[in-house]
């Protein structure tokens, strides 16, 4: 943390820490309006730029959101803990549970804006699925909300070759239907003889596009986590490629390893 010449934190950080403590203590609850720049200037005897910096710290941490023409409001959202391995375990989806149940705990989640279509995807999707140029795939796009807040969008791609000759089977129908059934897509792939046995995820942090900022209702300065996940069978045949965009302020990523 940067310090002033006398070794103490800059004044704007001290103000931000005071406000952060008041949010955590419950003095300011979710949705409450925080003191504005004028109030902080008068209360702490600081310049407008210092008051603005203090509020920016809370906005960048995801604790507050600026509403144009209205003020700065508390956005006290308890981050979701995303356990990389546990959420993809066959013990979960193989027993009819949604992988999201490990993320949202008892808070519940909503799926919004689900769109299912067939497209010829971009080249990187075809390469991930080891498909030839011009191949059509089934695309499932959706957005997830927790506590009414959008936290991620996801776009998964599946090759129709996985159910070739079995188009009328219940599993093939549900892969292409809004309700994919207990255990979700991975359980349906298992019923089609293509059970995921391995997963690989690549994660990078970046700033959002304007479209992502709007879709996830991101506060200014909030980064996103971009996750590219490939599901593979026991013989390492790719069966799904999923591109996920996550609100960087809404998640804690957890990974456990044996030494």
Secondary structure, 3 states (H helix, E strand, C coil): CCECCCCCECHHHHHHHHHHHHHHHCCCCCCCECCCHHHHHHHHCCCHHHHHHHHHHHHHCCCEEEECCCEEEECCCCCEEEECCHHHCHHHHCCCCCCCHHHHCCCCCEEEEEEEEEEECCHHHHHHCCCCCCCEEEEEEEEEEECCEEEEEEEEEEEHHHHCCCCCCHHHHHHCCCCCCCCHHHHHHHHCCCCCCEEEEEEEEEECCHHHHHHCCCCCCCEEEEEEEEEECCCCCEEEEEEEEEECCCEEEECCCCC
